[in-house]
Amino acid sequence: MDHKSFVEELQTRLGKDRGEVDRYMSAFLQIMKERCAQMDVVSIQGFGSFEPKKKLERVVVNPSTGKRMLVPPKMILSFKPGSVIKMKLKKLSAQ
């Protein structure tokens, strides 16, 4: 599902016009970006949590040349699904 179809689904469920729903989505995403940039964990009850983490520098080996390279440290955003999502996915995989 892309952004456009997600906004359309919200529009249908909420009975609001597209512009209003798009503004809600933009504000929601902007808040999430700002909080993650401040290294805050963003938790959405019933869905999961987004946590910025620092990946340490590491050495990797190019398999074709055998050359070793140093990969610098970087920030990543990890997602941990909530229990509700885990249960739904577990039920789907059991079918």
PDB file of N, CA, C and O in Angstrom:
ATOM      1  N   MET A   1       0.855  -1.170   0.000  1.00  0.00           N
ATOM      2  CA  MET A   1       0.000   0.000   0.000  1.00  0.00           C
ATOM      3  C   MET A   1       0.900   1.232   0.000  1.00  0.00           C
ATOM      4  O   MET A   1       1.794   1.351   0.839  1.00  0.00           O
ATOM      5  N   ASP A   2       0.672   2.130  -0.920  1.00  0.00           N
ATOM      6  CA  ASP A   2       1.452   3.357  -0.976  1.00  0.00           C
ATOM      7  C   ASP A   2       0.719   4.484  -0.239  1.00  0.00           C
ATOM      8  O   ASP A   2      -0.390   4.308   0.266  1.00  0.00           O
ATOM      9  N   HIS A   3       1.374   5.639  -0.198  1.00  0.00           N
ATOM     10  CA  HIS A   3       0.833   6.785   0.554  1.00  0.00           C
ATOM     11  C   HIS A   3      -0.546   7.192   0.036  1.00  0.00           C
ATOM     12  O   HIS A   3      -1.466   7.440   0.816  1.00  0.00           O
ATOM     13  N   LYS A   4      -0.677   7.257  -1.286  1.00  0.00           N
ATOM     14  CA  LYS A   4      -1.935   7.708  -1.886  1.00  0.00           C
ATOM     15  C   LYS A   4      -3.092   6.784  -1.508  1.00  0.00           C
ATOM     16  O   LYS A   4      -4.158   7.258  -1.116  1.00  0.00           O
ATOM     17  N   SER A   5      -2.891   5.479  -1.621  1.00  0.00           N
ATOM     18  CA  SER A   5      -3.978   4.553  -1.297  1.00  0.00           C
ATOM     19  C   SER A   5      -4.253   4.527   0.210  1.00  0.00           C
ATOM     20  O   SER A   5      -5.386   4.292   0.630  1.00  0.00           O
ATOM     21  N   PHE A   6      -3.217   4.767   1.023  1.00  0.00           N
ATOM     22  CA  PHE A   6      -3.425   4.831   2.469  1.00  0.00           C
ATOM     23  C   PHE A   6      -4.297   6.044   2.820  1.00  0.00           C
ATOM     24  O   PHE A   6      -5.213   5.940   3.636  1.00  0.00           O
ATOM     25  N   VAL A   7      -4.007   7.187   2.200  1.00  0.00           N
ATOM     26  CA  VAL A   7      -4.803   8.400   2.443  1.00  0.00           C
ATOM     27  C   VAL A   7      -6.238   8.183   1.975  1.00  0.00           C
ATOM     28  O   VAL A   7      -7.180   8.605   2.646  1.00  0.00           O
ATOM     29  N   GLU A   8      -6.410   7.526   0.830  1.00  0.00           N
ATOM     30  CA  GLU A   8      -7.761   7.242   0.331  1.00  0.00           C
ATOM     31  C   GLU A   8      -8.535   6.335   1.282  1.00  0.00           C
ATOM     32  O   GLU A   8      -9.728   6.540   1.507  1.00  0.00           O
ATOM     33  N   GLU A   9      -7.860   5.339   1.838  1.00  0.00           N
ATOM     34  CA  GLU A   9      -8.502   4.431   2.804  1.00  0.00           C
ATOM     35  C   GLU A   9      -8.919   5.199   4.058  1.00  0.00           C
ATOM     36  O   GLU A   9     -10.026   5.013   4.565  1.00  0.00           O
ATOM     37  N   LEU A  10      -8.033   6.058   4.556  1.00  0.00           N
ATOM     38  CA  LEU A  10      -8.373   6.878   5.724  1.00  0.00           C
ATOM     39  C   LEU A  10      -9.542   7.805   5.417  1.00  0.00           C
ATOM     40  O   LEU A  10     -10.437   7.988   6.242  1.00  0.00           O
ATOM     41  N   GLN A  11      -9.525   8.380   4.236  1.00  0.00           N
ATOM     42  CA  GLN A  11     -10.606   9.278   3.820  1.00  0.00           C
ATOM     43  C   GLN A  11     -11.942   8.548   3.847  1.00  0.00           C
ATOM     44  O   GLN A  11     -12.940   9.085   4.329  1.00  0.00           O
ATOM     45  N   THR A  12     -11.959   7.337   3.335  1.00  0.00           N
ATOM     46  CA  THR A  12     -13.184   6.546   3.304  1.00  0.00           C
ATOM     47  C   THR A  12     -13.651   6.198   4.720  1.00  0.00           C
ATOM     48  O   THR A  12     -14.832   6.325   5.042  1.00  0.00           O
ATOM     49  N   ARG A  13     -12.719   5.763   5.553  1.00  0.00           N
ATOM     50  CA  ARG A  13     -13.090   5.342   6.911  1.00  0.00           C
ATOM     51  C   ARG A  13     -13.512   6.498   7.799  1.00  0.00           C
ATOM     52  O   ARG A  13     -14.414   6.352   8.625  1.00  0.00           O
ATOM     53  N   LEU A  14     -12.860   7.659   7.635  1.00  0.00           N
ATOM     54  CA  LEU A  14     -13.161   8.797   8.502  1.00  0.00           C
ATOM     55  C   LEU A  14     -14.264   9.694   7.968  1.00  0.00           C
ATOM     56  O   LEU A  14     -14.833  10.491   8.714  1.00  0.00           O
ATOM     57  N   GLY A  15     -14.568   9.571   6.685  1.00  0.00           N
ATOM     58  CA  GLY A  15     -15.584  10.426   6.092  1.00  0.00           C
ATOM     59  C   GLY A  15     -15.145  11.872   5.976  1.00  0.00           C
ATOM     60  O   GLY A  15     -15.977  12.779   6.010  1.00  0.00           O
ATOM     61  N   LYS A  16     -13.858  12.095   5.842  1.00  0.00           N
ATOM     62  CA  LYS A  16     -13.305  13.452   5.710  1.00  0.00           C
ATOM     63  C   LYS A  16     -12.870  13.673   4.268  1.00  0.00           C
ATOM     64  O   LYS A  16     -12.756  12.723   3.494  1.00  0.00           O
ATOM     65  N   ASP A  17     -12.622  14.952   3.906  1.00  0.00           N
ATOM     66  CA  ASP A  17     -12.157  15.212   2.545  1.00  0.00           C
ATOM     67  C   ASP A  17     -10.661  14.906   2.442  1.00  0.00           C
ATOM     68  O   ASP A  17      -9.947  14.883   3.444  1.00  0.00           O
ATOM     69  N   ARG A  18     -10.209  14.676   1.220  1.00  0.00           N
ATOM     70  CA  ARG A  18      -8.835  14.235   0.966  1.00  0.00           C
ATOM     71  C   ARG A  18      -7.799  15.221   1.496  1.00  0.00           C
ATOM     72  O   ARG A  18      -6.784  14.809   2.058  1.00  0.00           O
ATOM     73  N   GLY A  19      -8.043  16.514   1.325  1.00  0.00           N
ATOM     74  CA  GLY A  19      -7.088  17.526   1.781  1.00  0.00           C
ATOM     75  C   GLY A  19      -6.880  17.490   3.278  1.00  0.00           C
ATOM     76  O   GLY A  19      -5.755  17.615   3.762  1.00  0.00           O
ATOM     77  N   GLU A  20      -7.967  17.318   4.009  1.00  0.00           N
ATOM     78  CA  GLU A  20      -7.883  17.272   5.470  1.00  0.00           C
ATOM     79  C   GLU A  20      -7.121  16.032   5.933  1.00  0.00           C
ATOM     80  O   GLU A  20      -6.265  16.116   6.814  1.00  0.00           O
ATOM     81  N   VAL A  21      -7.432  14.890   5.341  1.00  0.00           N
ATOM     82  CA  VAL A  21      -6.744  13.647   5.704  1.00  0.00           C
ATOM     83  C   VAL A  21      -5.265  13.744   5.342  1.00  0.00           C
ATOM     84  O   VAL A  21      -4.412  13.273   6.094  1.00  0.00           O
ATOM     85  N   ASP A  22      -4.957  14.348   4.203  1.00  0.00           N
ATOM     86  CA  ASP A  22      -3.566  14.505   3.783  1.00  0.00           C
ATOM     87  C   ASP A  22      -2.807  15.396   4.762  1.00  0.00           C
ATOM     88  O   ASP A  22      -1.638  15.137   5.049  1.00  0.00           O
ATOM     89  N   ARG A  23      -3.455  16.442   5.278  1.00  0.00           N
ATOM     90  CA  ARG A  23      -2.814  17.305   6.280  1.00  0.00           C
ATOM     91  C   ARG A  23      -2.560  16.539   7.577  1.00  0.00           C
ATOM     92  O   ARG A  23      -1.510  16.707   8.196  1.00  0.00           O
ATOM     93  N   TYR A  24      -3.513  15.699   7.994  1.00  0.00           N
ATOM     94  CA  TYR A  24      -3.315  14.865   9.190  1.00  0.00           C
ATOM     95  C   TYR A  24      -2.114  13.940   9.016  1.00  0.00           C
ATOM     96  O   TYR A  24      -1.269  13.818   9.903  1.00  0.00           O
ATOM     97  N   MET A  25      -2.057  13.288   7.846  1.00  0.00           N
ATOM     98  CA  MET A  25      -0.948  12.369   7.585  1.00  0.00           C
ATOM     99  C   MET A  25       0.387  13.097   7.561  1.00  0.00           C
ATOM    100  O   MET A  25       1.372  12.607   8.113  1.00  0.00           O
ATOM    101  N   SER A  26       0.426  14.260   6.927  1.00  0.00           N
ATOM    102  CA  SER A  26       1.664  15.038   6.859  1.00  0.00           C
ATOM    103  C   SER A  26       2.126  15.453   8.255  1.00  0.00           C
ATOM    104  O   SER A  26       3.313  15.376   8.572  1.00  0.00           O
ATOM    105  N   ALA A  27       1.184  15.893   9.083  1.00  0.00           N
ATOM    106  CA  ALA A  27       1.523  16.297  10.453  1.00  0.00           C
ATOM    107  C   ALA A  27       2.025  15.098  11.253  1.00  0.00           C
ATOM    108  O   ALA A  27       3.010  15.206  11.984  1.00  0.00           O
ATOM    109  N   PHE A  28       1.350  13.956  11.116  1.00  0.00           N
ATOM    110  CA  PHE A  28       1.748  12.733  11.816  1.00  0.00           C
ATOM    111  C   PHE A  28       3.170  12.328  11.433  1.00  0.00           C
ATOM    112  O   PHE A  28       3.997  12.049  12.300  1.00  0.00           O
ATOM    113  N   LEU A  29       3.447  12.299  10.130  1.00  0.00           N
ATOM    114  CA  LEU A  29       4.768  11.906   9.668  1.00  0.00           C
ATOM    115  C   LEU A  29       5.838  12.911  10.074  1.00  0.00           C
ATOM    116  O   LEU A  29       6.959  12.520  10.398  1.00  0.00           O
ATOM    117  N   GLN A  30       5.511  14.190  10.060  1.00  0.00           N
ATOM    118  CA  GLN A  30       6.465  15.221  10.470  1.00  0.00           C
ATOM    119  C   GLN A  30       6.833  15.061  11.941  1.00  0.00           C
ATOM    120  O   GLN A  30       8.002  15.181  12.306  1.00  0.00           O
ATOM    121  N   ILE A  31       5.851  14.793  12.778  1.00  0.00           N
ATOM    122  CA  ILE A  31       6.112  14.573  14.208  1.00  0.00           C
ATOM    123  C   ILE A  31       7.008  13.354  14.397  1.00  0.00           C
ATOM    124  O   ILE A  31       7.952  13.387  15.186  1.00  0.00           O
ATOM    125  N   MET A  32       6.712  12.280  13.671  1.00  0.00           N
ATOM    126  CA  MET A  32       7.534  11.069  13.789  1.00  0.00           C
ATOM    127  C   MET A  32       8.972  11.336  13.361  1.00  0.00           C
ATOM    128  O   MET A  32       9.908  10.894  14.027  1.00  0.00           O
ATOM    129  N   LYS A  33       9.157  12.057  12.254  1.00  0.00           N
ATOM    130  CA  LYS A  33      10.512  12.374  11.778  1.00  0.00           C
ATOM    131  C   LYS A  33      11.273  13.198  12.806  1.00  0.00           C
ATOM    132  O   LYS A  33      12.436  12.916  13.096  1.00  0.00           O
ATOM    133  N   GLU A  34      10.613  14.222  13.362  1.00  0.00           N
ATOM    134  CA  GLU A  34      11.268  15.092  14.344  1.00  0.00           C
ATOM    135  C   GLU A  34      11.663  14.314  15.591  1.00  0.00           C
ATOM    136  O   GLU A  34      12.777  14.469  16.092  1.00  0.00           O
ATOM    137  N   ARG A  35      10.758  13.477  16.096  1.00  0.00           N
ATOM    138  CA  ARG A  35      11.043  12.709  17.308  1.00  0.00           C
ATOM    139  C   ARG A  35      12.164  11.694  17.088  1.00  0.00           C
ATOM    140  O   ARG A  35      13.026  11.519  17.950  1.00  0.00           O
ATOM    141  N   CYS A  36      12.150  11.032  15.942  1.00  0.00           N
ATOM    142  CA  CYS A  36      13.211  10.062  15.645  1.00  0.00           C
ATOM    143  C   CYS A  36      14.553  10.771  15.476  1.00  0.00           C
ATOM    144  O   CYS A  36      15.590  10.241  15.874  1.00  0.00           O
ATOM    145  N   ALA A  37      14.537  11.971  14.885  1.00  0.00           N
ATOM    146  CA  ALA A  37      15.763  12.745  14.727  1.00  0.00           C
ATOM    147  C   ALA A  37      16.315  13.192  16.083  1.00  0.00           C
ATOM    148  O   ALA A  37      17.519  13.411  16.222  1.00  0.00           O
ATOM    149  N   GLN A  38      15.437  13.329  17.085  1.00  0.00           N
ATOM    150  CA  GLN A  38      15.853  13.689  18.436  1.00  0.00           C
ATOM    151  C   GLN A  38      16.218  12.455  19.269  1.00  0.00           C
ATOM    152  O   GLN A  38      16.445  12.552  20.474  1.00  0.00           O
ATOM    153  N   MET A  39      16.269  11.293  18.603  1.00  0.00           N
ATOM    154  CA  MET A  39      16.623  10.015  19.234  1.00  0.00           C
ATOM    155  C   MET A  39      15.568   9.534  20.226  1.00  0.00           C
ATOM    156  O   MET A  39      15.890   8.780  21.144  1.00  0.00           O
ATOM    157  N   ASP A  40      14.324   9.952  20.060  1.00  0.00           N
ATOM    158  CA  ASP A  40      13.215   9.491  20.891  1.00  0.00           C
ATOM    159  C   ASP A  40      12.634   8.215  20.293  1.00  0.00           C
ATOM    160  O   ASP A  40      12.620   8.041  19.075  1.00  0.00           O
ATOM    161  N   VAL A  41      12.163   7.337  21.146  1.00  0.00           N
ATOM    162  CA  VAL A  41      11.433   6.151  20.696  1.00  0.00           C
ATOM    163  C   VAL A  41       9.979   6.560  20.495  1.00  0.00           C
ATOM    164  O   VAL A  41       9.371   7.159  21.382  1.00  0.00           O
ATOM    165  N   VAL A  42       9.425   6.237  19.332  1.00  0.00           N
ATOM    166  CA  VAL A  42       8.031   6.563  19.031  1.00  0.00           C
ATOM    167  C   VAL A  42       7.230   5.265  19.127  1.00  0.00           C
ATOM    168  O   VAL A  42       7.406   4.360  18.311  1.00  0.00           O
ATOM    169  N   SER A  43       6.351   5.178  20.126  1.00  0.00           N
ATOM    170  CA  SER A  43       5.532   3.986  20.334  1.00  0.00           C
ATOM    171  C   SER A  43       4.088   4.289  19.990  1.00  0.00           C
ATOM    172  O   SER A  43       3.525   5.290  20.433  1.00  0.00           O
ATOM    173  N   ILE A  44       3.494   3.408  19.190  1.00  0.00           N
ATOM    174  CA  ILE A  44       2.088   3.539  18.828  1.00  0.00           C
ATOM    175  C   ILE A  44       1.395   2.297  19.372  1.00  0.00           C
ATOM    176  O   ILE A  44       1.616   1.185  18.892  1.00  0.00           O
ATOM    177  N   GLN A  45       0.553   2.506  20.380  1.00  0.00           N
ATOM    178  CA  GLN A  45      -0.093   1.395  21.059  1.00  0.00           C
ATOM    179  C   GLN A  45      -0.878   0.538  20.069  1.00  0.00           C
ATOM    180  O   GLN A  45      -1.635   1.054  19.247  1.00  0.00           O
ATOM    181  N   GLY A  46      -0.689  -0.762  20.162  1.00  0.00           N
ATOM    182  CA  GLY A  46      -1.381  -1.700  19.291  1.00  0.00           C
ATOM    183  C   GLY A  46      -0.706  -1.890  17.947  1.00  0.00           C
ATOM    184  O   GLY A  46      -1.118  -2.751  17.169  1.00  0.00           O
ATOM    185  N   PHE A  47       0.332  -1.100  17.654  1.00  0.00           N
ATOM    186  CA  PHE A  47       1.025  -1.217  16.373  1.00  0.00           C
ATOM    187  C   PHE A  47       2.478  -1.607  16.562  1.00  0.00           C
ATOM    188  O   PHE A  47       2.916  -2.640  16.056  1.00  0.00           O
ATOM    189  N   GLY A  48       3.235  -0.784  17.291  1.00  0.00           N
ATOM    190  CA  GLY A  48       4.645  -1.088  17.509  1.00  0.00           C
ATOM    191  C   GLY A  48       5.420   0.164  17.857  1.00  0.00           C
ATOM    192  O   GLY A  48       4.846   1.223  18.110  1.00  0.00           O
ATOM    193  N   SER A  49       6.751   0.024  17.866  1.00  0.00           N
ATOM    194  CA  SER A  49       7.589   1.168  18.209  1.00  0.00           C
ATOM    195  C   SER A  49       8.737   1.312  17.218  1.00  0.00           C
ATOM    196  O   SER A  49       9.276   0.333  16.703  1.00  0.00           O
ATOM    197  N   PHE A  50       9.089   2.566  16.973  1.00  0.00           N
ATOM    198  CA  PHE A  50      10.196   2.920  16.101  1.00  0.00           C
ATOM    199  C   PHE A  50      11.305   3.468  16.982  1.00  0.00           C
ATOM    200  O   PHE A  50      11.088   4.397  17.761  1.00  0.00           O
ATOM    201  N   GLU A  51      12.495   2.891  16.859  1.00  0.00           N
ATOM    202  CA  GLU A  51      13.595   3.307  17.723  1.00  0.00           C
ATOM    203  C   GLU A  51      14.842   3.570  16.895  1.00  0.00           C
ATOM    204  O   GLU A  51      15.316   2.682  16.186  1.00  0.00           O
ATOM    205  N   PRO A  52      15.387   4.804  16.980  1.00  0.00           N
ATOM    206  CA  PRO A  52      16.649   5.081  16.298  1.00  0.00           C
ATOM    207  C   PRO A  52      17.789   4.394  17.040  1.00  0.00           C
ATOM    208  O   PRO A  52      17.865   4.454  18.267  1.00  0.00           O
ATOM    209  N   LYS A  53      18.672   3.744  16.293  1.00  0.00           N
ATOM    210  CA  LYS A  53      19.816   3.047  16.889  1.00  0.00           C
ATOM    211  C   LYS A  53      21.066   3.375  16.105  1.00  0.00           C
ATOM    212  O   LYS A  53      21.012   3.672  14.911  1.00  0.00           O
ATOM    213  N   LYS A  54      22.185   3.317  16.788  1.00  0.00           N
ATOM    214  CA  LYS A  54      23.457   3.563  16.134  1.00  0.00           C
ATOM    215  C   LYS A  54      24.104   2.220  15.813  1.00  0.00           C
ATOM    216  O   LYS A  54      24.329   1.404  16.707  1.00  0.00           O
ATOM    217  N   LYS A  55      24.401   1.995  14.536  1.00  0.00           N
ATOM    218  CA  LYS A  55      25.137   0.801  14.124  1.00  0.00           C
ATOM    219  C   LYS A  55      26.617   1.125  14.212  1.00  0.00           C
ATOM    220  O   LYS A  55      27.065   2.140  13.679  1.00  0.00           O
ATOM    221  N   LEU A  56      27.363   0.284  14.868  1.00  0.00           N
ATOM    222  CA  LEU A  56      28.793   0.522  15.029  1.00  0.00           C
ATOM    223  C   LEU A  56      29.529   0.284  13.721  1.00  0.00           C
ATOM    224  O   LEU A  56      29.033  -0.390  12.818  1.00  0.00           O
ATOM    225  N   GLU A  57      30.741   0.865  13.643  1.00  0.00           N
ATOM    226  CA  GLU A  57      31.528   0.603  12.450  1.00  0.00           C
ATOM    227  C   GLU A  57      31.960  -0.857  12.443  1.00  0.00           C
ATOM    228  O   GLU A  57      32.130  -1.475  13.494  1.00  0.00           O
ATOM    229  N   ARG A  58      32.135  -1.397  11.240  1.00  0.00           N
ATOM    230  CA  ARG A  58      32.498  -2.802  11.143  1.00  0.00           C
ATOM    231  C   ARG A  58      33.341  -3.032   9.896  1.00  0.00           C
ATOM    232  O   ARG A  58      33.383  -2.205   8.986  1.00  0.00           O
ATOM    233  N   VAL A  59      34.002  -4.167   9.883  1.00  0.00           N
ATOM    234  CA  VAL A  59      34.821  -4.550   8.744  1.00  0.00           C
ATOM    235  C   VAL A  59      34.056  -5.581   7.933  1.00  0.00           C
ATOM    236  O   VAL A  59      33.551  -6.563   8.476  1.00  0.00           O
ATOM    237  N   VAL A  60      33.974  -5.349   6.623  1.00  0.00           N
ATOM    238  CA  VAL A  60      33.326  -6.304   5.735  1.00  0.00           C
ATOM    239  C   VAL A  60      34.344  -6.760   4.699  1.00  0.00           C
ATOM    240  O   VAL A  60      35.334  -6.076   4.439  1.00  0.00           O
ATOM    241  N   VAL A  61      34.088  -7.917   4.117  1.00  0.00           N
ATOM    242  CA  VAL A  61      34.986  -8.470   3.113  1.00  0.00           C
ATOM    243  C   VAL A  61      34.225  -8.615   1.801  1.00  0.00           C
ATOM    244  O   VAL A  61      33.151  -9.215   1.759  1.00  0.00           O
ATOM    245  N   ASN A  62      34.791  -8.061   0.728  1.00  0.00           N
ATOM    246  CA  ASN A  62      34.216  -8.221  -0.599  1.00  0.00           C
ATOM    247  C   ASN A  62      34.489  -9.666  -1.039  1.00  0.00           C
ATOM    248  O   ASN A  62      35.651 -10.048  -1.175  1.00  0.00           O
ATOM    249  N   PRO A  63      33.449 -10.472  -1.262  1.00  0.00           N
ATOM    250  CA  PRO A  63      33.670 -11.890  -1.553  1.00  0.00           C
ATOM    251  C   PRO A  63      34.393 -12.154  -2.884  1.00  0.00           C
ATOM    252  O   PRO A  63      35.088 -13.161  -3.014  1.00  0.00           O
ATOM    253  N   SER A  64      34.240 -11.276  -3.853  1.00  0.00           N
ATOM    254  CA  SER A  64      34.880 -11.521  -5.147  1.00  0.00           C
ATOM    255  C   SER A  64      36.364 -11.156  -5.150  1.00  0.00           C
ATOM    256  O   SER A  64      37.158 -11.805  -5.831  1.00  0.00           O
ATOM    257  N   THR A  65      36.746 -10.116  -4.390  1.00  0.00           N
ATOM    258  CA  THR A  65      38.151  -9.698  -4.382  1.00  0.00           C
ATOM    259  C   THR A  65      38.870 -10.081  -3.096  1.00  0.00           C
ATOM    260  O   THR A  65      40.099 -10.123  -3.064  1.00  0.00           O
ATOM    261  N   GLY A  66      38.130 -10.357  -2.051  1.00  0.00           N
ATOM    262  CA  GLY A  66      38.742 -10.672  -0.755  1.00  0.00           C
ATOM    263  C   GLY A  66      39.229  -9.423  -0.037  1.00  0.00           C
ATOM    264  O   GLY A  66      39.843  -9.521   1.025  1.00  0.00           O
ATOM    265  N   LYS A  67      38.962  -8.250  -0.601  1.00  0.00           N
ATOM    266  CA  LYS A  67      39.407  -6.993  -0.011  1.00  0.00           C
ATOM    267  C   LYS A  67      38.557  -6.644   1.200  1.00  0.00           C
ATOM    268  O   LYS A  67      37.331  -6.749   1.170  1.00  0.00           O
ATOM    269  N   ARG A  68      39.230  -6.225   2.265  1.00  0.00           N
ATOM    270  CA  ARG A  68      38.551  -5.833   3.496  1.00  0.00           C
ATOM    271  C   ARG A  68      38.281  -4.332   3.448  1.00  0.00           C
ATOM    272  O   ARG A  68      39.135  -3.547   3.036  1.00  0.00           O
ATOM    273  N   MET A  69      37.071  -3.946   3.879  1.00  0.00           N
ATOM    274  CA  MET A  69      36.701  -2.537   3.886  1.00  0.00           C
ATOM    275  C   MET A  69      36.069  -2.184   5.223  1.00  0.00           C
ATOM    276  O   MET A  69      35.408  -3.008   5.855  1.00  0.00           O
ATOM    277  N   LEU A  70      36.282  -0.960   5.635  1.00  0.00           N
ATOM    278  CA  LEU A  70      35.704  -0.470   6.880  1.00  0.00           C
ATOM    279  C   LEU A  70      34.412   0.275   6.555  1.00  0.00           C
ATOM    280  O   LEU A  70      34.420   1.229   5.778  1.00  0.00           O
ATOM    281  N   VAL A  71      33.309  -0.160   7.149  1.00  0.00           N
ATOM    282  CA  VAL A  71      32.015   0.506   6.980  1.00  0.00           C
ATOM    283  C   VAL A  71      31.842   1.441   8.170  1.00  0.00           C
ATOM    284  O   VAL A  71      31.873   0.992   9.316  1.00  0.00           O
ATOM    285  N   PRO A  72      31.660   2.740   7.915  1.00  0.00           N
ATOM    286  CA  PRO A  72      31.555   3.696   9.020  1.00  0.00           C
ATOM    287  C   PRO A  72      30.271   3.507   9.823  1.00  0.00           C
ATOM    288  O   PRO A  72      29.314   2.903   9.339  1.00  0.00           O
ATOM    289  N   PRO A  73      30.253   4.027  11.055  1.00  0.00           N
ATOM    290  CA  PRO A  73      29.025   3.924  11.861  1.00  0.00           C
ATOM    291  C   PRO A  73      27.912   4.743  11.228  1.00  0.00           C
ATOM    292  O   PRO A  73      28.168   5.724  10.530  1.00  0.00           O
ATOM    293  N   LYS A  74      26.671   4.329  11.479  1.00  0.00           N
ATOM    294  CA  LYS A  74      25.530   5.063  10.941  1.00  0.00           C
ATOM    295  C   LYS A  74      24.315   4.865  11.832  1.00  0.00           C
ATOM    296  O   LYS A  74      24.252   3.937  12.639  1.00  0.00           O
ATOM    297  N   MET A  75      23.357   5.759  11.665  1.00  0.00           N
ATOM    298  CA  MET A  75      22.108   5.683  12.410  1.00  0.00           C
ATOM    299  C   MET A  75      21.089   4.922  11.570  1.00  0.00           C
ATOM    300  O   MET A  75      20.986   5.135  10.362  1.00  0.00           O
ATOM    301  N   ILE A  76      20.334   4.030  12.221  1.00  0.00           N
ATOM    302  CA  ILE A  76      19.262   3.300  11.558  1.00  0.00           C
ATOM    303  C   ILE A  76      17.989   3.448  12.382  1.00  0.00           C
ATOM    304  O   ILE A  76      18.040   3.803  13.559  1.00  0.00           O
ATOM    305  N   LEU A  77      16.872   3.181  11.768  1.00  0.00           N
ATOM    306  CA  LEU A  77      15.593   3.204  12.466  1.00  0.00           C
ATOM    307  C   LEU A  77      15.063   1.778  12.508  1.00  0.00           C
ATOM    308  O   LEU A  77      14.784   1.178  11.470  1.00  0.00           O
ATOM    309  N   SER A  78      14.927   1.246  13.708  1.00  0.00           N
ATOM    310  CA  SER A  78      14.419  -0.120  13.832  1.00  0.00           C
ATOM    311  C   SER A  78      12.950  -0.086  14.247  1.00  0.00           C
ATOM    312  O   SER A  78      12.502   0.831  14.934  1.00  0.00           O
ATOM    313  N   PHE A  79      12.225  -1.093  13.818  1.00  0.00           N
ATOM    314  CA  PHE A  79      10.803  -1.204  14.142  1.00  0.00           C
ATOM    315  C   PHE A  79      10.586  -2.494  14.898  1.00  0.00           C
ATOM    316  O   PHE A  79      11.041  -3.559  14.482  1.00  0.00           O
ATOM    317  N   LYS A  80       9.885  -2.388  16.015  1.00  0.00           N
ATOM    318  CA  LYS A  80       9.517  -3.564  16.798  1.00  0.00           C
ATOM    319  C   LYS A  80       8.002  -3.632  16.822  1.00  0.00           C
ATOM    320  O   LYS A  80       7.353  -2.762  17.403  1.00  0.00           O
ATOM    321  N   PRO A  81       7.422  -4.666  16.189  1.00  0.00           N
ATOM    322  CA  PRO A  81       5.960  -4.744  16.155  1.00  0.00           C
ATOM    323  C   PRO A  81       5.370  -4.986  17.539  1.00  0.00           C
ATOM    324  O   PRO A  81       5.982  -5.634  18.388  1.00  0.00           O
ATOM    325  N   GLY A  82       4.178  -4.455  17.747  1.00  0.00           N
ATOM    326  CA  GLY A  82       3.471  -4.649  19.005  1.00  0.00           C
ATOM    327  C   GLY A  82       2.824  -6.018  19.058  1.00  0.00           C
ATOM    328  O   GLY A  82       2.803  -6.744  18.064  1.00  0.00           O
ATOM    329  N   SER A  83       2.301  -6.365  20.212  1.00  0.00           N
ATOM    330  CA  SER A  83       1.732  -7.698  20.418  1.00  0.00           C
ATOM    331  C   SER A  83       0.512  -7.957  19.533  1.00  0.00           C
ATOM    332  O   SER A  83       0.297  -9.089  19.100  1.00  0.00           O
ATOM    333  N   VAL A  84      -0.283  -6.931  19.261  1.00  0.00           N
ATOM    334  CA  VAL A  84      -1.473  -7.106  18.416  1.00  0.00           C
ATOM    335  C   VAL A  84      -1.058  -7.510  17.003  1.00  0.00           C
ATOM    336  O   VAL A  84      -1.621  -8.438  16.421  1.00  0.00           O
ATOM    337  N   ILE A  85      -0.071  -6.808  16.461  1.00  0.00           N
ATOM    338  CA  ILE A  85       0.417  -7.126  15.110  1.00  0.00           C
ATOM    339  C   ILE A  85       1.049  -8.516  15.092  1.00  0.00           C
ATOM    340  O   ILE A  85       0.825  -9.292  14.162  1.00  0.00           O
ATOM    341  N   LYS A  86       1.831  -8.827  16.113  1.00  0.00           N
ATOM    342  CA  LYS A  86       2.471 -10.150  16.180  1.00  0.00           C
ATOM    343  C   LYS A  86       1.434 -11.268  16.165  1.00  0.00           C
ATOM    344  O   LYS A  86       1.608 -12.274  15.477  1.00  0.00           O
ATOM    345  N   MET A  87       0.354 -11.088  16.928  1.00  0.00           N
ATOM    346  CA  MET A  87      -0.697 -12.110  16.986  1.00  0.00           C
ATOM    347  C   MET A  87      -1.373 -12.269  15.623  1.00  0.00           C
ATOM    348  O   MET A  87      -1.633 -13.393  15.194  1.00  0.00           O
ATOM    349  N   LYS A  88      -1.659 -11.158  14.936  1.00  0.00           N
ATOM    350  CA  LYS A  88      -2.309 -11.231  13.626  1.00  0.00           C
ATOM    351  C   LYS A  88      -1.409 -11.919  12.609  1.00  0.00           C
ATOM    352  O   LYS A  88      -1.881 -12.719  11.801  1.00  0.00           O
ATOM    353  N   LEU A  89      -0.117 -11.610  12.645  1.00  0.00           N
ATOM    354  CA  LEU A  89       0.819 -12.251  11.722  1.00  0.00           C
ATOM    355  C   LEU A  89       0.982 -13.739  12.039  1.00  0.00           C
ATOM    356  O   LEU A  89       1.128 -14.564  11.137  1.00  0.00           O
ATOM    357  N   LYS A  90       0.953 -14.063  13.316  1.00  0.00           N
ATOM    358  CA  LYS A  90       1.055 -15.466  13.731  1.00  0.00           C
ATOM    359  C   LYS A  90      -0.140 -16.264  13.223  1.00  0.00           C
ATOM    360  O   LYS A  90       0.012 -17.394  12.760  1.00  0.00           O
ATOM    361  N   LYS A  91      -1.339 -15.666  13.312  1.00  0.00           N
ATOM    362  CA  LYS A  91      -2.537 -16.335  12.816  1.00  0.00           C
ATOM    363  C   LYS A  91      -2.473 -16.532  11.306  1.00  0.00           C
ATOM    364  O   LYS A  91      -2.888 -17.574  10.798  1.00  0.00           O
ATOM    365  N   LEU A  92      -1.954 -15.538  10.586  1.00  0.00           N
ATOM    366  CA  LEU A  92      -1.824 -15.645   9.130  1.00  0.00           C
ATOM    367  C   LEU A  92      -0.849 -16.749   8.719  1.00  0.00           C
ATOM    368  O   LEU A  92      -1.089 -17.481   7.758  1.00  0.00           O
ATOM    369  N   SER A  93       0.249 -16.855   9.461  1.00  0.00           N
ATOM    370  CA  SER A  93       1.250 -17.855   9.097  1.00  0.00           C
ATOM    371  C   SER A  93       0.782 -19.267   9.460  1.00  0.00           C
ATOM    372  O   SER A  93       1.272 -20.242   8.890  1.00  0.00           O
ATOM    373  N   ALA A  94      -0.163 -19.389  10.404  1.00  0.00           N
ATOM    374  CA  ALA A  94      -0.664 -20.700  10.799  1.00  0.00           C
ATOM    375  C   ALA A  94      -1.664 -21.264   9.793  1.00  0.00           C
ATOM    376  O   ALA A  94      -1.929 -22.466   9.789  1.00  0.00           O
ATOM    377  N   GLN A  95      -2.216 -20.408   8.949  1.00  0.00           N
ATOM    378  CA  GLN A  95      -3.232 -20.872   7.994  1.00  0.00           C
ATOM    379  C   GLN A  95      -2.627 -21.607   6.830  1.00  0.00           C
ATOM    380  O   GLN A  95      -3.350 -22.059   5.942  1.00  0.00           O
TER     381      GLN A  95
END
